[in-house]
Amino acid sequence: MTETVLLALDTSTEFCSVALLAAHSRAPRVARGASSESRAADGVPTELRGTANASAEPGAADDTLAEPRVWVRHEATGAVSSTRLLPAVRELFDEAGLALTDCDAIAFGAGPGSFTGLRTATGVAQGLAFGLGRPVVPVGTLLACAESARRRDPSATRVLAALDARMDEVYWADYAWDDGTGDWLIVRAASLDAPQRVMAPDGPFTLAGNAAAAFGARLEIAAQARRVDGEALPHALPVAFAALRAFRAGHAVPADQAAPEYVRDKVALTTAERLAAKAGDAAQQRPPEPASGGPLR
């Protein structure tokens, strides 16, 4: 067997998240630069690592031939992910004893998420891929939440991923795990709605993401979930695992096709909308006027 090496980036949230994954592969690889033996990263959540699955179909596009080796950086950087991303990439390759030229593909969290963050991950992935002559694998951040939920709980085969989109809205999508293909089916593509308009799946499901914590009872479908996993959030490691399956299935794309998935096309209120909102707030805070028809007492 040979090995597939994949770099994954995600800056869709306030975290700068980078993962390097090396997994056994049945298919022969294109000749690349030599690589040395690597060691598993410390500090990676056990539930997010690859897991063996003896029942996997021989032809399935999966990451279950053996537990992949992974190296991770996941740091709260706020709005300065762009300054940390490339240094983190270099650190992981140094730890792994690998070179950038050992990469087979570069994956990135395509969105939805922070506009600036999505552009950062997309641009860095595209630039590295162009320089290396490698393809890219865009992975939706909501799908990454579903992937994280299933790796934390293998019984999570129907996952509704829901993230706080700010502006009193939710990014959400509905996924079902298909044992036949060994991958996720998209039941409902990424959408943007008010929390009370998010629709529950038609069967038992896990609710992944931070929307339940952000909106409480307003996210009505939370009460219907078999489990709420608020820690299943965008992270480069589940992006890497999802991208590995996509890459092996032939779904990588040329670097020039790397693009964010915004979902929302409006990130700020207009001046008129801000003034109207202020007027509404002022009206709510103004004391009620006395009823007409008689003297004040």
N, C-alpha and C positions, 0 to 999 in steps of 0.2 A: 504494500500500500504506500501511497505518497501522502503528502500533507497539503491542505489548503490553508493559506495564511490570509487573514482578512483583518483590515483595520476599520474600526467603526467610530464615528464622531457624533456627538449630540450636544447642541447648545440651545435647545428649544426652550429651556427654562433658565432659572438663575444659576444652574450648575454647568460647569464645564466638564463634560463626560467623554472619556476616551477609552476604548477597549481594543486590545489586540488578541486575536483568537487564532490558534493553530489546531486544526482538526484533521484526522485521517480521512483520506478520500480514496474511493475506488478508481476514479478516473485518472488516467495519466495526465501529468501537468506539463505546461509549456516550460522549457528550460529557463531558469532564472539564476540570479546570483546565489552563491553558496550560503548556507546558513549553519549556525552552530547549534548544539543542544541548548534548549532553554529550560527554565524552571518556572513552575506555577507561581502566579502572583499571590502575595499575602493580602489578607484583608478583603477578599472577594466574598460576598455573601454565598454560603454553600448552596442555598436554594436556587441561585441564579447560574450555577455552573452547569455544564452539560451532564446528562444522566444517561446511563446505559439502558437500552430497551431491547431485550432479546426477541420481542415479537415483531420488530420492524421488518417490513417487507424488503426483500433483497433489492428491488428496483426503486424503492422510495427515495425521494430527495430529503435526507434527514441528517441530523448531526449526532446519531446514536451509535456509530460504529465503535467508538471509544470516547471516553470523556475528553473533550477538548482541553487544551492548555490555554489559560487566559491570563492576561495582565490588564489591570484597570487603574485609571485615575478618575475619580468622581469628586469634584471639589466645588464648593459654593463660592462662586466668583462674582455673582451679581452681574453688572453690566459690562464687565471687562473680560468676558470669556475669550475674546479675540486675542488678548495679549498672553493668555495661558495655553491656548489650544496647541500650537506647534511645539512649545517646550514640553508639554505633556506627551505628545506623540514621540518626540525624541527620547524621553525618559523610558517609555515602554519598550521601544526597540532596543535600547541599551540594556535594560533588564533582561529582555528575552534573548539577547545575543543574536538578534536578527538585524537585517538591513532593510531599508525601505524597498529595495528591489526584490525582496523576498515576497512582497505582497502580491496576491492574485487579484484582489479587488478592494475597493474602498467604499464602505457604506456610510450613510449619514442619515440622521433623523430629519426627515423632509418636512415635518409639520403635521398638523397645525401647532402653533406655538408663538413665541416672541418673534416679531418681524425681524428685528436685528439679529437675534440668535439664529434664526433659520438661514438668513443670508450668510452668516459667518460660517456655519457648518457646511452649507452648500458650496460656498466659494473655496474654502480650504480643501474639501474633498475633490472638487473639480480641478483645482490647481495641482494637487498632488497626483491625481489620476492622469492629467495631461503630461506632467513631467515624467511619469513612470511608464506611460503607454498602457495603462490599465483601465478597465471599466469601472463604473460606479454602480452602487445598488441603493436607490432611495428606499427608505423604510418609514412608513407613517408613524408618528409618535404615539398615536392611539393604539396602533397595532403593537408597538413596543410595550405599552401598558398591559395589553392582553397577554403578550408573550411572558412578561414578568409575572403576571398573576398565575399563569399555568405552571411556570417553573417553581413558584412558591407553593402551589397546590395542584398536583397533577389531575385532580378531579374537576378543575376549572376548565371545562371544555366548551362552555358557552359564557362569553365574557362581554359585558357592556362596559366599554372604557369611556370615562367622562372626566374631563379636566376643566378647571376654572379658566374661562376665557377672558375674564375681567369684563368690564362694561356690563355687568349683570347678566352674562351669558355663559353657556356651556359648550365646549367642543365635545362631541360624543360620536361613537360608532359602535356597531354590534358585530361580534365575531363568533363563529362556531368552528371548533376544531374538527377536522376531518381525518379520521384514522386511516382512511383509504389512501389519501394523498400525503399524509403526514404533514399537513400544513393547515393554516387558517383559511376559512371561507369568509368572505365579506358579506354579511347579511344586510347591513346598513352602512353605507359609506360615510365618511367623516362629514358631520353636519354641525351647524351652529344654531342654537336655540336658547330661549329662556329656560331656566331650570325646570319649570313646571311643564314644559312641552316635550321633554325628553321621554321617549317611548320605551317601555319595558319589553324585553324579548318575550317570545311566546312559550317559554318554559323556564325551568330553574336556571339561574344565572349568577355569576359573580360580578359585582360592581367594582371595577378597578379605577384608580385615579383619585384625585383630591377634591372632586366636585361635591361629594357628600359632606366632607368637612367644611367646605367653603359655603355651602348653601343650606345645610341642615334640612329641616322639614320641607323647605321649598323644593328640594329635589325629591319629589314624591316617590319615584321609582326605587329609592334607596330602601324603603320599608319592605319592598317586594323581593329584594335580593337574598339569595341563600347565604351570601357572605359579602361583606364590604371590605375590600382590600385597599386601604388608603396608602399603602406603601408601594403599590404597583404603579410606578411613575416612570416617565421618560428617563432612560438610562442607556448608556452606550452598549452595555453587555447584552440585554435583550435585543437591541438593534442588531448586534453582531450575529446572534443566533438566528434571528429571522432572516438576515441578509445571507447567511451561509446557505440556508435552504433555497433561497431565491437564486443565488449564484449557481448552485449545483443543478438547479432546474433550468438554467439558461436564461434567467430573467434579468441579468445585468445589462446595463445600457452604456453606450459610449459617453465619455466625459462631457461632451458638448450638450448632452441631453439632461445633465443634472439640473434640477429646478426645485425650488421650495413648493410645498403645498400649503397655501395660506388659509384657505377656507373662508376666512373673513377678509373682505376687501375694503374695510373701513376701520381705521384704528383710532380716529379722533373725532370729536364732535365739531361741527362748524361753529363759527362765532354766534350765529343766530340760535343754534341749538343750545349752546352754553348759556346765552342770555335768557332763553326761555326756561331752562332748568333752574337758573338762579331766581327768576321771577316766581317759579313754582315753589321753590324752597322758602322764599320770603313770604309768599301767601300762606304757606302752612304754619309759619312761625308767628304771623300777625294775630293778635288777640281778636276773637269774634266781636263784630259790631253788635250793639244792643238792638233788640227788636223794636221796630217802630210801632206807634200807636198809643204810647203812654209815657209818662215821665219816668225818669230813672229813680229808683228807690235806694 
